[in-house]
């Protein structure tokens, strides 16, 4: 009989240890929670951060701010585990009144606590932007966005010359500094407009410019060939013809057994190759495509490189006075690199730029004072890959899927 009692007690204990589902008791009869106490307000661009003391109230569920933005009453909520709320999206630096409520577990609200904030000028008012003529169209961009706000750059044009501006393209970015090109426009004087819009539909003043796009064509690749100068390095991976240099302009549809250029593993850095364009041209920009679905801001993809031009390169392959510098470039990353130039997190915008929009505009610089000189040969000198950048490593493979050159055919 005692054994049966012991067994019964053990089973009862085991059953009592079984985890039960969580049951939250909500007292519908309880009164509203205690109001919060505002401790400080820190004004930010287009908004404010409000810090408050969380009331000691067992009925408290959270806190919410209620305010008017663009004529609409909106709310921002926070849990009982944080002591700050961020209110944002104001399109001006005008004083704003915010009402703060404690929220009870029974959804009853405390009496409101009113606080006034004075937002700093919003991003649409402080971010510097411009639009100017470019090759094949116009170039628009942000020169300085210290707020890193999510902005849209809206380009308009009076294409019919009747004074009516129509939106022709919108670009989106959170980058602190970036340029976008709208190409394929007629080479004639045209009136353009541009303004910024944030994610709350606040808009900046519109700037207007009359601009004439500069003629630009894609340099035909039918006469391209590997110049194979003595100092060039174009030994392919595994010595395979499927990774040959010609893939850079034959394109991924070429039936060559491969669809990208890959130099040998552990090649010397820097390494360069020379392309004979077969005609005299000037260069305005360079497009680069990476190996599809591979090496996203990493590994053997070029990070920094130089472009040189020549009409009559020295046959010994040296970098002498027969060459001039077209430009020095680094792979752009819309979200930016870290303070130590590390790659850091890669955003969707970064990925889209990497695979679909990587371009390098040729512009005069201190080292490339006359980059638009006519040339017949282009030399690409890769100074670092993502694998070697910032390290003492001087060996690396280089992989590029395709290159295209834009500019003008010399007359």
Beta strands, then each sheet from edge to edge (+ up, - down):
strand 1: 37-44
strand 2: 47-53
strand 3: 60-69
strand 4: 72-79
strand 5: 84-88
strand 6: 95-104
strand 7: 113-118
strand 8: 128-134
strand 9: 137-144
strand 10: 151-157
strand 11: 166-173
strand 12: 178-183
strand 13: 189-198
strand 14: 207-212
strand 15: 217-218
strand 16: 225-226
strand 17: 261-262
strand 18: 271-289
strand 19: 302-310
strand 20: 324-330
strand 21: 359-361
strand 22: 375-385
strand 23: 399-400
strand 24: 402-409
sheet 1: 1+ 2- 5+
sheet 2: 4+ 3- 6+ 7-
sheet 3: 8+ 9- 12+
sheet 4: 11+ 10- 13+ 14-
sheet 5: 15+ 24- 18+ 16-
sheet 6: 15+ 24- 18+ 21-
sheet 7: 15+ 24- 18+ 22- 19+ 20-
sheet 8: 17+ 23-
end
